[in-house]
């Protein structure tokens, strides 16, 4: 029984972090970084939890809980935005960077500077990468291109080498949508390790580890070839560096301590699957994509239904975010 429970945890919890509460699902962005387990396993877990929720809560009660959750998430988002703005406002750029921004974009360099500071704060950019970004911008590289390449590569659990490659290809005149499509097509599909149940149980009992730590270590192992046990054991050491430092040491951009989550309510799942155009899996993927783009889900789903590609959506989102003529900053 214990191993059966652990097996289900591996397939449904680690592979796709799914927590159901009052009919509301929380999906990890890790799904987009390869932690997307077999659909039958996820659907079985989801169905069981949904049945339990249905038996204990009426549709009206679930609707109330969904609205309460939305209000809670809205308040959290507003608090996070305030924190991010404060962190960005505290960042100072060197004179060389500001001069480079002005040469590259005389009319919009001040806005470019604000965009850059926000990216540094939003992604907790490591000092080593901050230096490289500073050098690029000081040399006169277009800020919108540099920031677009960095965010896209970060969202793919990529490396600074990916940033440099994207920028070099951008210089050939290719569109971002074309570059993103090629990157996504060529990216090697991540396959999570099949953990021994006893080993997994031991890891999860450690007060120094979380499920996120296991997922992050597995992704780093896949990207770099470093043994998973070496990575996870280093995390168990008292003076172990965080994932931000470990990622920077091997060229990866990831700088978090946990993987972001996106919430999907039961009501939303029903709404977007009713027409039969999208499966539940596709709806969840759309919510994850919308979260990564920083956009509302409904317009993203509408565009996907019309055939807009994921790469085109990334291009559109980053143009709105980083092009000084389009930005809301």
N, C-alpha and C positions, 0 to 999 in steps of 0.2 A: 504493500500500500504506500509506504514512504517513497519508494522509487517511482511509483506511478504518479504520485503528487509532484515529485521533482521533475519528472519528464514533462508533465503538463506545464509546469512553471517554465521550463526551458523553452518549450514550443510556443507558449502563449504569453508569458510575462516578459521574458528577456527578448524573445524574437520580436514581439510586438507588444510594447508596454500598454496594457489595456486594463484600466480600472473603471469599474462600473459602479455608480452610486445614484440611486433613484432614477435610473434610466439614462444616465449621462455617461458617455465614454470619453476617456482621456487617452489619446494616442501619442506615442513618442515620435518626435521628428526622426528618431533613429530608424524608423521605417524607411525614410527616404535615403538613409545612409546605409541601407542594406539589411537592416534588421526587420525584414519582412518575411515572416514565416509562412509555412504552407497555409493557404486560405482555408482548407477544411478544418485545420486545428484551431485557427483563429475564430472561424465561424461557429465551431462547436462550443468553444468557451463563451463566445458572445451570446449564443442562443441560450445557453444554460443560465447565464447571469440575467439575460433579458427576461427569461421565464420567471425567475425568482422575483425580479423587480415588478413584473406584471401581476404576480400573485399577491404582492404586498402593497401595491400602490395603484390607485385608479388613474385613468388618463388625465383627469383634472389635477390630481395631486402631482403627477409627473410634470405636467405643464407648469405648475407653480414652482416646483423645484428647478425646472429648466430656467425659468425667469429669474429666480433667486441666484442661480449660478451665473447667468449672464451679467447680472448686476455686480456680483462679486468679482467676476473676471474683469469687468469694466473698471471697477475701482482699483484692482491690482494693476491693470494696464496704465491707468492714469498715474499711479504712484511710481511705477517703473519708468514712465516717460519723464516724470519730474526728476527722478534720480539720474537718468541718462543726460538730461539737459544740464543738470548741475555738473556732472562729471565732464561733459564736453566743454562747458564754459570755463572750467578750471585748467584746461589744456592750453599751453602757449606754443606757438609755432615760431621757428627761427626766422630771422630776417632773410636768410637765403631761400627758405621755402616760400615765404611771402613774395619775394622778388620773382621767383620762378613761376608762381601762380599768376602774378600780374603780367609777366611776359606772355604766358600761354593764353590768358583770357583777360585782357585789360578791362573789359566792361563788367565781368562777373567774377573777378578773382576773390572779392570779399566773401561772396556766397560759396565759392569753391573752398575757401578756408574753413568756413563753418561746416561744410559737408565733410571735410577731412577730419576735423576735430570730432565730429559726431561718430564717424566710422571708427576712429581710434578708441573712443569710449564704448561704443556699442559692442565691438568685438574684442575688447580688452587686448588690443594688439601688443604682441611681445616686443620688447625693446629692440631686439635684433631686426624684426620686420619693420618697426617704426623707422629705424635708421635707413633701411633700404627704400622705404616709401618716401622718406624725406629726400633722399638723393634723387629719386626719380622726379619728384615734383620740383625740386630745386633746379634740375637740369632743363625744365621747361616742358616736361611731359604733360599732356592734357589731363587735368584732374579727373574729369568724368570717366575717362578711359581707365585710369589707374584704380580708382575706387570701384568701378564696375567689375574689373578683373579680379580684384581682391575679394569682394563680397561673393561673387559667383564661385570662386575657387573655395572659399571658406564653407559655403553652403554644401559643397560636394565632399567635404572632409579632405580637401586638397592640400597642395603644398605651395610654397612660394615659387617653386619652379613652374608650377601651373600658371601662376600669375604672370611670370616673365614670358612664358610661351604664348599665352593669350594676347599679351601686349605686342609681342613681335608679330604675330599673325594679324593683329588689328592694323598694323602699319602697312599691310599689303592691300588695304582697302576693303577687306571683307566685313560684312555686317556682323553685329554681335549675335543676332539670331543664328546666322550660319555657323559662327564659331561655337556657340553654345550647343547647337545640334550635333556638331561633329564631336565635341567633347563628351556629351552624354552618350553618343553612340559608341565611341571608342572606349569609354570607361569600363574597366573590368568589373563584372558583377561580383559584389561581395557575398561570400558564403560563410555564415556564422559557423563556428566550430561546434562539434557535437561533444558537449561536456559530459564526462562521467558524472553520474548522479551523486555519488558519494563526495567527489571532489567539489562539485558545485555546492552541495550542502555545507561543506566545510568553509568555503569562501563566504557564503551568505551568513554564516554564523559569526564572522569576524566583525567586531565593532568598527573596524577601520575601513570596511568596504561596503559599497552599495551596489545595487543592480546596475546603476549607471557606470560604475567603475569597471564592472565586468564587460559591459558592452563597449565602452570606450577602449579598454585594453585589447579586446578582440579586434576592433577596427584598426587600431594602430598596428597590431600584429599583422593584419592582412595587408595594410598599406606598405609596411616597411620590411616584412619578413622576420622581424624580431620575434622570438618565442613568446607566446602568451604568458607562460609561467614566469618568465624573466620579468616581464612588464608588471604582472599582478603582484609578484613577490616584492618588487621594488616599492610598490604602493603600500605594502604592509610594514615597511621599515619605518621606524620612529621619525627619522629625519628625511623621509622620502620627498623628492620634489613633486609638485603637483603636475597634473596632466598638461598644463600650459607649458611648463618648463620641459617636460619630457617630449612633447610634440615639437617644440622649437628645436630641440636637440637633434631631431631627425628630419627637420624641414617641413613639418606639417603646421598648418595654420590654427588648428583647433585650440581654443584657449579656455574652455569652460570646465566646470566641475561636474556638470550634469547635462543631459540632453534635453532640449526644450520640449514642451508638450503642447499639443493643440487639443481643444475640447470639441466633441461632437455630441449633440444631444440626440436622444431618441426621436424627438420631434423633427429635427433636421434631417436625420437619416431617412425617415419616412417621406418627408417632403421631396427630397431630391431623387428618390428611387421610385416614386409612385408612377412616373410616366414610362418607366421601363427602359429609358435611354441609358442610364448609368446604373451599374451595380453598386452594392454597398461598399465594396472594396474601392471602386473608382471614386465614390463620393469621399471616402476617407482620404484617399490620395489627393483629391482636390482641396480638402481642408488643410492638409499638410502643406501643399504647394502655396495656398493662399497665405498661410502663416509665414512661410519663408519669404514670400513676396511683400509681406506687410500690408496686405490688401483684404478687403471684405471678401468672404467666400462666394456669395451669390453671383457677383459679376464674373469672378474667375470661372465658376462652373458654367455660366452662360457662354463664355468664350470657348471653353473646352468643348461644349456641346456643338458649337458652330464649326469646330475643326481647328481652332487656333492651337498651335503647338506649344509645348512646355517651353521650348527655347524662345519662341516669340514672346511669350508672357514674361520671361525673365528680361528680355531686351526692353520691353515696354516699361516694366516696373523700374528698372535701373535708369532708364532715360528720365522718367518722372522724378526719381530720387536724386540723381546726381547731375543732370544737365542743368546749368544755372538758369537757362531760359524757361525751363519747365518746373523747377523745384518750387515747393511751397515755403521753403525756409526764407 
